[in-house]
Amino acid sequence: MDAAQWQLDLEDVTIKESAERGGIVFKHTNYEVNTRSFSAMVVRRYNDFFWISSYLVKRYPYRMHPNIPPKGFPGLTRFANAILRIPFLRRDALVIQFFSNTDEFSRVVKVGNLDMDAEEFDPKEEAAGVPESEIQQTYQAFDEFYGQVTRDEEKYRTQITALEKISRYKQAIGDELNAYSDTLHVPNMPSEGSQRSTKFHVLSRAKRSLRSNLNELSMSFSDASLLDKSQGEVMKTMSAEYLRRLYDV
């Protein structure tokens, strides 16, 4: 009944980057994998995690598996703990070797002579005792959920496309405002051909006031230009990130 202890028991594996990098020519990151239930610490690289993930999908094609994070992203600890929380994966001989054998994993795979054939699946045996109507209801629920996800994807794709168009318009407006700013901002300086002259053209008070107002207007255009271009870039980045997450779903 101790919630804190229960949570600790779930976290059977801790992973941290090793200070030493592997490889002779092409260096790669090593990870120290500590597994409490096996009382073992092994060194693995990302390719080893990817290999065990691919193996489990091929070995148990009819079961659900935890997703491995992309290379360079956090989540290996969660992935490893998820494997050991699933009983049929935890009992797998190669999984046990992965978390307990201190040899290089590629060597373990080569000399292990392990069973890598796909698990056989008998639908009738798996469904023994389950009414046919419940099985059909489950498939129907999955179909309805998939249809809802597909419709949401189309809706979000339309919205994201509209946001990208608005982003491009905002960036174009920013470029126009920047051009206006450059046109209005004309400093009261001599031309290049008369740089050696010590005499400057003196403007009247009215012209100086006009020049000051134009410069202020120029700065306002410049600020508006930066704002529009920044908003456009943020919208573009957020749209791309949102679409990437939607593809993951």
N, C-alpha and C positions, 0 to 999 in steps of 0.2 A: 504493500500500500504506500510505500515511500516513492512519491512521484520523481524526486530528484535521482534516487538510486535507479529507478526504472529507466530513466532517460540515459544514465551512465551505462547501464547494461546494454542498451541498444547500440551505443557507440563502441563497438568491439575493436575497431581499427583506427589508428591514428597515422597520418602520413605527413611527412615534412621533407623539404628539399635537402638533399645531401650537400655538404660543403664541397665535396669532390665531384668534379664533372667527369663523365665517362667518355671513352673514345680516344683514339690516338691522334687522328688527323681531324675528323669532324666531331667536335665535342657535343655531348648531349647531357641533359639534366637527369641526374639519378634521384630517386625518391626512397627514403627510408620508411618501410612499411612495418609498423608494430601492430601485432595482433594479440590481444590479451588472451583469448580462448586457446590459442595454439602456443602461447608463451614463446613467440618467435619474432625476430626482427630480420627482415630480408630487404635487399636492395633491388628495386625494379625501375625500369624506365617507362616512358609513356607508351612506347611500342608494345611493351609486355601487357599493359592494361588493355590496349586496343586488341591485342591478339586474344586475350582471355575473353573479352567481350564478343569477338567474332566467333570464337569457338563455342561459347554457350548458346549463341543464336543458332548455329548449325547443329549442335548436339541436341538441343531441346527446341525444335522448330515450332512446336504447338503450345509453347508456354510464353508467358510474359516475362520480360527481362528489364533490369534497370538500364537507363541510357548512359553511355559514357560521355563525358564532356569533351568538347573539341580541344585539340592540343593548344596549350598556352592559357586555357581558361581554368578557373577554380572548379572544384567539384569531384576530384578523384577520391577524397575521403568519403564523401557521401555515396559515391558509386561503389566503393569497396564495402562499406557497411551494408548497403542495400543487398549486395550479393550474399553476405553471410547471414542476413535476416531471413532469406528464403530457404526453407529446409532442403529442397531437392538440389539446389545449387550448392549449399554448404556441404552436402554429402559427396559431391562430385570429387573423384580422385584427383583430377588436375587442379581443381580449385584449392584442395588441401595442399597440394604441392606448391601452388602459387603463393600461398600465404605462409608456408612453413619451411620450404626447402631453401637453404641459403645459397645454393648454386645459382649460376646465371640461368634465367628462365628458358632461354633458347636451348641450353644444354639439357635442362630437365625435360623439355618436349622431345628432344631427339632420342634420348636414352631411356625415357620413361616407359615406352611400349604401352601406352594408355589407350583405352577404348575411346575412339572418336566418332563412332558410327552414330547416325541420327537416332534418337529415341523413337521407338515404334509407338504408334498411337492408334488405339481401337476406339472409335466413337461410341460404339455400343457398350463397351466395357466401362468407359468413362462416364457414360450417361445412365449406368445401371441404377434403377430405382428412382430416376427423375422423370416425371411425367412429360410426354412429348409436347404437351401444350405449353409447359414452362420453358422448354428449350426454344420453341418457336417464338414465344414472347420475348425471350432474350435476344434472338436474332433480329426481331422486329424493332426492339428498342435501340439496338446498335445502328440499324439502318436509319431510323428516325433521327438519331443523334448525328450521324454522319451527314444526313441531308441538312440539318440545321447548321452544322459547322461549314458546309459548302456554301450555303446561302449567306452566312455571315462573312465568309471570305470574299465573296463577290461584292457584298455591300461595302466592306472595308477597303477593298481594292479600288472601288469607285471613289470613295472618300479620299483615299491617299493620292489617287491620280489628280483629283481636284486640288488638293493641298500642294502638290508639286507644281501645278500650273500657276497657282497663286504665288508660290515661292519664286518662280521664274519672272512673273510680272513684277513682284516687289523688287527683285534684283535689277530688272530693266528700268523701273522707276528710279531706283537708286543711282543707276548710271546716268540717267537724264538729269537728275538733280545735281549730280556731281559736275556734269558739263555746264549747267547753268551757273554753278558756283565758280567754276574756272573763268567763265565769260565775264561775270560781274566783278571778280576780284582783280583789279588792275592797279598795282602799286604805283605810287607817284615817284617813280624813279626814272633817271635818264636812260635813253636807249643805249645799246651796246656801242654804237658808233661815237657817242658823245661822253663816254665814261671818263675821259681825261679832263673834260670841262669842269670848271669849278662853279659854274653858274647853273642853278636849277630853275626850272620853270615854277613860278609862284602862282598858285591858284587863288582865286577870289574866295571870300568867306562862304558865299553861296555854293561855289563848286566844291570847297572843302567839306561842307556839310553834306552835299550830295554824295561825294566820294565816301564819306564815313557811313552814310546810310546804305550805300550799295555794298560796302564791305561787310556791314552787319547782315544785310540780306544774303550775301554770299556765304557767310558763316552759317546762317540758318539753313540755307540749302545744303551745305556740306554736312551739317548735323543730321538733317532729314535723310540725306543720302546714306550715311552710315547706318542710321536706324533701320531704314527699309532693307538695305542689303543684309544687315545682321538678322532681322526678322526672317528674311527669305532663307538665309542659310540655316537658321535654327529649325524652321519648318521643314526644310529639305532633309536635314539630319534626323529629325524626329520621325518623319514619314518613313524613311528608310529603316530606322530601328524598329518601328511599329510593324512594318511589313515583315521584317526578319522574324520577329517574335510570333507573328501570325503563322508564318510558314512552319515554325517549330510546333505550334499547336496542331 
